[in-house]
């Protein structure tokens, strides 16, 4: 199975002023591409070559840590670009998603606090997540390229807290980045689409 670097679903400057064109150019064109370029020769001629990316991520997590580091980050970023959109954020969530957030996480505001805290408290590089696990919505964080797939869950929303995702725009102010990202960039339609598939 051949993998490629997808185009961004919006222009590089479309997320201004919350995320700059410079950040997206470095993050997408260099970092995401580097994960793909490192992963590709690792899977050529192996059993991984015919697997979808989700299966590569899950299998390599236990079998091939070097491959997992690249495949996990390649997979995470495939979704990351779609988890954002111009004029995103807001409190109007489509479908049944908001009802389950209220049921499993207390309220939208409690979910927001838990999600941002998960990103703030992730030591070093990693991600914060909303995932569906055992039929319940959970907020979690993970180091490096790990994601809910390798912990028995399905990722519905993830924010990158590696410094390359925010340092150009926010320097060391990770909490400000997370709050701005949550309130202004989340593409809730894409989150809801993943949620409906996961159910």
C-alpha positions, 0 to 999 in steps of 0.5 A: 500500500503506497502512502503519500503526503496529503495536501492541506484542506485549506490554504497555508494562511487560512488559520491566521491569526491562530496558526500562521502560514509559517507554522503550517509550512514547517509542520506539514511540508517538513515534519509530516513529510519527514515521518512519511519519508522515514516510514516508507523504506521501513515498510517496503518488502515487509508484511507491513507493506500491504496493511492500512496505516491503522494496522501498521500503527497498532502492530508496530507499537509492540513489534517495531518501535522504530517504525512505530515512531514514524507511522504513529506520527504520520497517522496522527497528522493525517487527522490533525490537519482535518481536525482544524478549519478556518473559523472553527471551534465554537460550542455547537456540536453536530449529532449525538456527540454533544449528548455523549460528551455531557453524559460521559465527561460532565459537560462541554465546559468540563470536557474543554478543561480536561482536554486542555489540561491533558495537553498542558500536563503532557510532559515533553512531546506528545498529544492530547486526545478525545477518544471513544473507548469501550463505548465511552468518551475519554480524554487522555494524553500520550507521549511522542507518537502514541495515540488511542489506537494502541490503547484500545480506543478510537481517536476522535480529536487530537491536538499536537503538543510537540513544540513544532506545532506551536513554538513559532506562534506561541513560543513556550506558551503551550497553555495559550496555544491549547486554549486558542486551538480549542476555541478557534480551530477545531473542526467539529464536523470532522470530529462528529464524522469520526464519532459516527464511524466509531459508534 
